[in-house]
Amino acid sequence: MKESGFKEVTRVDAARERLLGAVTPVEGTTTRPLAAADGRVLAEPVTAERAVPHYARAAMDGFAVRAEDTFGASGRSPAVLRERERGESVGPNEATPVHTGSELPDGADAVVMVEETDRFAGEVEVSAAVGEGENVAPVGEDVADGQPLYEAGHRLRPSDLGLLKSVGVHEAECYDRPSVGVIPTGEELVQGDPDPGEVVETNGLTVSALVERWGGRAEYRDVVTDDEAALRAAIQRDLTKDLVVTTGGSSVGERDLIPEVVDDLGELLVHGVALKPGHPCALGVVEDTPVLMLPGYPVACIVNAAQFLRPALKAAGRMPDEPFPTTAARLTRKIASAPGERTFARVRLSEADGETVATPTRASGSGVLSSVALADGWVVVADDAEGIAEGETVAVQNWEYDA
């Protein structure tokens, strides 16, 4: 495909494949305490170091008994047992009070629920028979001692951390997070209040936050002006990172110098991608370090980050590249798209007549940051589709979410 000013415009899937071919998964690992391991990827398999529960425990409030002493018990003909003190062992025709979760006393093999009993002067009347093991959580009912839990490559979640602590694991060997140098470029960019002709730098901040959310470790660099020598030095400085990301200067204009610099330092894999908004994306590799050159328009920058930076981070960090979660909704207005390009249409979600509806935002320009920041997600129009008709059910991607 060709686009004005670009030698070739590459389709999204092909561009992503070229980029991922240049990504090297991290090798470094760190032993981390569980409190600092959320979201980290295991470098080694983990097995349980003790059973859960590690003792037989009562699963109900009631009385611990020998099941055989309750055989035939009923409301009309209860079994009468001698009551022992809490914590004491259970002998023939005896019952010991227990709470849910308390250790099953020696000699007992079942628990009678408290509502099936009556107490009278040191005796317990049992009005329902129980079988051996009834209302008892045996050793290892939840997790067995030595049970395999997670394989290397599993990304730890908060529930995993709780399980690991319960089985006696207090730290985990995890892969290091992939490092990313984030370099905003453009002579017009400022970090403070802008004068006429100046623009507040937002792309670098946004991309750095996305890197952290998507499992990487970002170093948000100072703005680099549109100067070939300065851009070259900035990229070379960050070649120790696992990935380098630049924002701005990626198109084919007079001040769009980044692709040429990367091509001179290494290899330009892609320049121009068939997606909207965001054709002016470039992908390259310098000294085995992938370089992602994202467009300067904020929405185009974000769309390309989601399509290329996120999967590259996942591959570098050995993380599963799971799809974004979606919400099904009825489209309230048509979405137009040119065949041959993948369109990302920003939408707002609302409820109407008991169903979820998606309304495309009025602002469609790739420079209108509020159109994506105030949206609830986007609808993806397939490469060869000519749009989506009003009334169709669509999948709204929540692109800011990460598991």
C-alpha positions as CSV (number, residue, x, y, z in Angstrom):
1,M,0.0,0.0,0.0
2,K,1.1,3.6,-0.7
3,E,0.2,6.8,1.1
4,S,1.1,10.3,0.1
5,G,4.7,10.9,1.3
6,F,5.3,7.3,2.4
7,K,7.2,4.8,0.2
8,E,5.0,2.1,1.7
9,V,2.2,1.9,4.2
10,T,2.3,-1.4,6.1
11,R,-0.8,-3.2,7.5
12,V,-1.0,-3.3,11.3
13,D,-0.5,-7.1,11.7
14,A,2.5,-7.2,9.4
15,A,4.1,-4.2,11.1
16,R,3.6,-5.8,14.5
17,E,5.1,-9.0,13.3
18,R,8.2,-7.2,12.1
19,L,8.6,-5.4,15.4
20,L,8.1,-8.5,17.5
21,G,10.8,-10.2,15.5
22,A,13.3,-7.7,16.8
23,V,12.3,-8.0,20.5
24,T,14.5,-10.0,22.8
25,P,12.9,-11.3,26.1
26,V,14.5,-10.2,29.3
27,E,16.9,-12.6,31.0
28,G,17.5,-10.9,34.3
29,T,15.7,-12.1,37.4
30,T,15.2,-10.8,40.9
31,T,14.0,-12.5,44.1
32,R,11.1,-10.4,45.3
33,P,9.1,-10.6,48.5
34,L,5.4,-11.2,47.9
35,A,4.4,-7.7,48.9
36,A,6.5,-6.4,45.9
37,A,5.6,-9.2,43.4
38,D,2.2,-8.1,42.1
39,G,2.2,-8.1,38.4
40,R,5.6,-9.6,38.1
41,V,6.3,-12.7,35.9
42,L,7.6,-15.8,37.5
43,A,11.0,-17.0,36.4
44,E,10.7,-20.4,38.1
45,P,7.9,-22.8,38.8
46,V,6.3,-22.6,42.3
47,T,5.1,-25.5,44.4
48,A,3.3,-25.5,47.8
49,E,5.6,-25.8,50.8
50,R,2.8,-26.9,53.1
51,A,-0.8,-28.1,52.8
52,V,-3.8,-25.8,53.2
53,P,-5.4,-26.4,55.6
54,H,-2.4,-27.9,57.4
55,Y,-4.7,-29.5,60.0
56,A,-8.1,-31.1,59.9
57,R,-10.6,-28.4,60.8
58,A,-14.2,-27.9,61.6
59,A,-16.2,-26.6,58.6
60,M,-19.2,-25.7,60.7
61,D,-20.0,-24.4,64.2
62,G,-21.2,-27.4,66.3
63,F,-19.8,-30.4,68.1
64,A,-16.9,-32.7,67.1
65,V,-18.0,-36.3,67.5
66,R,-17.2,-39.9,66.4
67,A,-19.5,-40.5,63.5
68,E,-20.4,-44.0,64.6
69,D,-21.8,-42.6,67.9
70,T,-24.5,-40.7,65.9
71,F,-25.7,-43.6,63.7
72,G,-29.5,-43.8,63.8
73,A,-29.9,-40.4,65.5
74,S,-33.1,-38.5,64.7
75,G,-35.4,-35.9,66.2
76,R,-37.5,-38.6,67.8
77,S,-34.6,-40.6,69.0
78,P,-31.5,-38.4,69.5
79,A,-28.1,-39.8,70.3
80,V,-27.1,-38.6,73.8
81,L,-23.4,-37.8,74.2
82,R,-21.4,-36.5,77.1
83,E,-20.1,-32.9,76.6
84,R,-16.4,-32.3,76.9
85,E,-14.6,-29.0,77.4
86,R,-13.7,-27.1,74.2
87,G,-10.3,-28.4,73.0
88,E,-10.5,-31.7,74.8
89,S,-10.2,-35.0,72.9
90,V,-13.3,-37.0,72.0
91,G,-13.9,-40.5,73.3
92,P,-16.7,-43.0,72.8
93,N,-20.1,-41.3,73.1
94,E,-18.6,-37.9,73.7
95,A,-18.9,-34.5,72.0
96,T,-16.6,-31.4,72.1
97,P,-17.8,-27.9,71.0
98,V,-16.0,-26.5,68.0
99,H,-16.1,-23.3,65.9
100,T,-15.8,-23.1,62.1
101,G,-12.1,-23.3,61.3
102,S,-11.0,-24.7,64.7
103,E,-8.8,-27.8,64.8
104,L,-10.7,-31.1,65.0
105,P,-10.1,-32.6,68.4
106,D,-8.3,-35.9,68.7
107,G,-10.6,-38.9,68.4
108,A,-13.2,-37.0,66.4
109,D,-13.9,-37.7,62.8
110,A,-17.0,-35.6,62.1
111,V,-18.9,-32.4,63.2
112,V,-22.5,-32.1,64.0
113,M,-24.0,-28.7,63.1
114,V,-25.1,-26.8,66.2
115,E,-28.7,-26.5,64.9
116,E,-28.9,-30.3,65.0
117,T,-28.1,-30.4,68.7
118,D,-29.5,-29.5,72.1
119,R,-27.6,-29.2,75.4
120,F,-28.8,-30.4,78.8
121,A,-26.8,-30.5,82.0
122,G,-23.5,-31.7,80.5
123,E,-25.0,-33.7,77.7
124,V,-25.5,-33.1,74.0
125,E,-28.5,-34.5,72.2
126,V,-27.8,-35.1,68.5
127,S,-30.9,-35.2,66.3
128,A,-29.2,-36.0,63.0
129,A,-26.6,-38.7,62.1
130,V,-23.4,-37.7,60.4
131,G,-21.0,-39.7,58.3
132,E,-17.2,-39.9,58.8
133,G,-15.6,-36.7,57.5
134,E,-18.8,-34.8,57.4
135,N,-18.5,-31.1,58.0
136,V,-14.7,-31.5,58.3
137,A,-12.1,-29.9,56.1
138,P,-9.3,-32.4,55.8
139,V,-5.6,-31.7,55.6
140,G,-4.8,-30.5,52.1
141,E,-8.4,-30.0,51.0
142,D,-7.5,-26.7,49.4
143,V,-3.9,-27.3,48.5
144,A,-1.7,-30.4,49.0
145,D,1.8,-30.3,50.3
146,G,4.2,-30.1,47.3
147,Q,1.4,-29.4,44.9
148,P,2.6,-27.6,41.7
149,L,0.9,-24.1,41.6
150,Y,2.4,-21.9,38.9
151,E,4.7,-22.4,35.9
152,A,7.4,-20.1,34.9
153,G,5.9,-17.3,32.8
154,H,2.8,-16.8,35.0
155,R,2.1,-13.2,35.8
156,L,1.3,-12.9,39.5
157,R,-2.1,-11.4,40.5
158,P,-3.1,-10.3,44.0
159,S,-5.0,-13.6,44.6
160,D,-1.9,-15.5,43.7
161,L,0.1,-13.7,46.3
162,G,-2.4,-14.6,49.0
163,L,-2.3,-18.3,47.9
164,L,1.5,-18.3,47.9
165,K,1.7,-16.9,51.4
166,S,-0.9,-19.4,52.7
167,V,1.3,-22.4,51.4
168,G,4.5,-21.0,53.0
169,V,6.0,-19.3,50.0
170,H,7.2,-15.8,51.0
171,E,9.2,-14.7,48.0
172,A,9.4,-15.4,44.3
173,E,12.0,-15.4,41.6
174,C,10.7,-13.0,39.0
175,Y,11.9,-11.7,35.6
176,D,13.0,-8.1,35.7
177,R,10.5,-5.7,34.1
178,P,11.6,-4.5,30.6
179,S,13.2,-1.1,30.6
180,V,12.0,1.6,28.2
181,G,13.5,4.9,27.4
182,V,10.7,7.4,26.5
183,I,12.0,10.4,24.5
184,P,9.6,13.2,23.6
185,T,10.8,15.2,20.6
186,G,9.9,18.6,19.1
187,E,11.3,22.1,19.4
188,E,7.8,23.5,20.2
189,L,7.3,21.3,23.3
190,V,7.5,22.7,26.9
191,Q,6.9,21.1,30.3
192,G,5.4,24.3,31.9
193,D,2.8,26.9,30.9
194,P,3.1,27.5,27.1
195,D,3.6,30.7,25.3
196,P,2.0,31.3,21.9
197,G,3.5,28.8,19.5
198,E,4.5,26.4,22.3
199,V,2.8,23.1,23.1
200,V,2.7,21.3,26.5
201,E,4.5,18.0,26.3
202,T,1.9,15.2,27.1
203,N,2.9,12.3,24.9
204,G,6.0,11.3,26.8
205,L,4.1,11.5,30.1
206,T,1.2,9.4,28.7
207,V,3.5,6.8,27.2
208,S,5.6,6.5,30.3
209,A,2.4,5.8,32.4
210,L,1.3,3.2,29.8
211,V,4.7,1.5,30.0
212,E,4.3,1.2,33.8
213,R,0.7,0.0,33.5
214,W,1.6,-2.6,30.8
215,G,4.4,-4.1,32.9
216,G,7.5,-2.2,31.9
217,R,9.8,0.3,33.6
218,A,9.9,3.7,32.0
219,E,12.5,6.4,32.0
220,Y,10.8,9.6,31.0
221,R,13.5,11.7,29.3
222,D,13.7,15.5,28.8
223,V,12.4,16.9,25.5
224,V,14.8,16.6,22.6
225,T,14.6,19.3,19.9
226,D,14.3,18.7,16.2
227,D,18.1,18.4,15.6
228,E,19.7,15.4,13.9
229,A,22.7,15.3,16.2
230,A,20.6,15.7,19.4
231,L,18.2,13.0,18.3
232,R,21.0,10.6,17.4
233,A,22.6,11.1,20.9
234,A,19.3,10.6,22.6
235,I,18.7,7.3,20.9
236,Q,22.2,6.1,21.4
237,R,22.0,7.0,25.1
238,D,19.1,4.6,25.6
239,L,20.3,1.6,23.6
240,T,21.0,-0.1,27.0
241,K,17.3,-0.2,27.5
242,D,15.1,-3.1,26.3
243,L,13.0,-0.7,24.1
244,V,13.3,2.9,23.0
245,V,10.2,4.9,22.3
246,T,10.2,8.4,20.7
247,T,7.1,10.6,20.3
248,G,6.8,13.2,17.5
249,G,8.8,13.7,14.4
250,S,7.9,10.4,12.8
251,S,6.2,11.5,9.6
252,V,7.7,12.7,6.3
253,G,7.9,16.5,6.9
254,E,10.9,18.7,6.9
255,R,11.2,18.4,10.7
256,D,10.4,14.7,10.9
257,L,14.0,13.5,11.4
258,I,13.6,10.4,13.6
259,P,13.1,7.7,10.9
260,E,16.1,8.9,9.0
261,V,18.2,8.9,12.1
262,V,17.2,5.4,13.1
263,D,17.7,4.2,9.5
264,D,21.2,5.6,9.6
265,L,22.0,4.1,13.0
266,G,20.4,0.8,12.3
267,E,17.5,-0.5,10.3
268,L,14.1,1.0,9.6
269,L,11.6,-1.8,9.6
270,V,8.4,0.1,8.9
271,H,7.5,3.7,8.1
272,G,3.9,4.4,7.7
273,V,1.1,2.0,9.1
274,A,-2.3,1.5,7.7
275,L,-4.3,2.6,10.7
276,K,-6.3,5.6,11.6
277,P,-5.6,7.8,13.4
278,G,-1.9,7.3,13.2
279,H,-0.4,6.6,9.8
280,P,2.9,8.3,10.6
281,C,4.3,5.5,12.9
282,A,7.8,4.1,12.3
283,L,9.4,1.0,13.7
284,G,13.1,0.2,13.6
285,V,16.0,-1.5,15.4
286,V,19.4,-0.1,16.4
287,E,22.1,-2.4,17.8
288,D,19.5,-5.1,18.6
289,T,17.3,-2.6,20.5
290,P,13.8,-2.0,19.0
291,V,12.9,1.6,18.5
292,L,9.3,2.7,18.3
293,M,8.7,6.1,16.7
294,L,5.2,7.2,17.7
295,P,3.4,10.1,16.0
296,G,3.2,13.5,17.7
297,Y,-0.6,13.9,17.6
298,P,-1.7,12.6,21.0
299,V,-4.5,10.3,19.8
300,A,-2.4,8.8,17.1
301,C,0.4,8.4,19.6
302,I,-1.9,6.5,22.0
303,V,-3.4,4.2,19.3
304,N,0.0,3.2,18.0
305,A,1.2,2.7,21.5
306,A,-1.6,0.2,22.1
307,Q,-1.0,-1.6,18.9
308,F,2.8,-1.8,19.0
309,L,4.3,-0.8,22.3
310,R,2.1,-2.9,24.4
311,P,2.7,-6.2,22.5
312,A,6.5,-5.4,22.4
313,L,6.5,-4.9,26.1
314,K,4.7,-8.1,26.7
315,A,7.1,-10.0,24.5
316,A,10.2,-8.4,26.2
317,G,8.8,-9.0,29.7
318,R,7.7,-12.6,28.9
319,M,4.1,-11.6,29.8
320,P,1.0,-13.0,28.1
321,D,-0.3,-10.6,25.5
322,E,-4.0,-10.9,26.4
323,P,-6.6,-8.9,24.5
324,F,-8.1,-5.8,25.9
325,P,-11.5,-6.4,27.7
326,T,-14.5,-5.4,25.7
327,T,-18.1,-4.2,26.3
328,A,-20.8,-5.2,23.8
329,A,-22.9,-2.2,22.8
330,R,-25.3,-1.0,20.1
331,L,-23.8,1.7,17.8
332,T,-25.9,4.9,17.7
333,R,-24.2,6.4,14.7
334,K,-22.4,4.8,11.8
335,I,-18.6,4.7,11.7
336,A,-16.9,5.4,8.4
337,S,-13.6,3.7,7.4
338,A,-11.5,3.5,4.3
339,P,-10.9,-0.1,3.0
340,G,-7.3,-1.0,3.5
341,E,-6.8,0.7,6.9
342,R,-7.7,-0.3,10.4
343,T,-9.8,2.5,12.1
344,F,-10.0,3.1,15.8
345,A,-13.2,5.1,16.5
346,R,-13.5,6.6,20.0
347,V,-16.9,6.1,21.6
348,R,-18.8,7.0,24.8
349,L,-20.9,4.3,26.5
350,S,-24.3,4.9,28.0
351,E,-27.6,3.2,28.8
352,A,-30.7,3.7,26.6
353,D,-33.9,1.7,26.9
354,G,-32.3,-1.0,29.0
355,E,-29.3,-1.6,26.7
356,T,-25.7,-0.4,26.5
357,V,-25.1,1.9,23.5
358,A,-21.9,3.3,22.0
359,T,-21.8,6.8,20.6
360,P,-18.8,7.9,18.5
361,T,-17.3,11.1,19.8
362,R,-17.8,14.2,17.7
363,A,-14.2,15.1,17.8
364,S,-12.4,12.8,15.4
365,G,-9.0,14.5,14.8
366,S,-5.9,12.7,15.9
367,G,-4.7,15.8,17.8
368,V,-7.8,16.1,20.0
369,L,-6.6,14.5,23.2
370,S,-9.9,15.0,25.0
371,S,-11.6,12.8,22.5
372,V,-9.8,9.7,23.8
373,A,-9.2,10.8,27.4
374,L,-13.0,11.4,27.8
375,A,-14.0,8.3,25.8
376,D,-14.9,5.0,27.3
377,G,-12.9,3.0,24.7
378,W,-12.7,2.6,21.0
379,V,-14.3,0.4,18.3
380,V,-12.0,-1.3,15.9
381,V,-13.1,-1.3,12.2
382,A,-11.4,-4.2,10.4
383,D,-8.8,-3.4,7.7
384,D,-11.0,-4.2,4.7
385,A,-14.4,-3.0,6.0
386,E,-16.0,0.2,4.7
387,G,-17.2,1.1,8.2
388,I,-19.9,-0.1,10.6
389,A,-23.6,0.7,10.2
390,E,-25.7,2.4,12.8
391,G,-27.5,-0.1,15.0
392,E,-24.8,-2.8,14.7
393,T,-23.6,-4.5,17.9
394,V,-19.9,-3.6,18.4
395,A,-17.1,-4.6,20.8
396,V,-15.8,-1.5,22.7
397,Q,-12.2,-2.0,23.7
398,N,-11.1,-0.7,27.1
399,W,-7.6,0.0,25.9
400,E,-6.4,1.6,29.2
401,Y,-7.1,-1.6,31.2
402,D,-4.3,-4.2,31.8
403,A,-4.7,-7.3,33.8
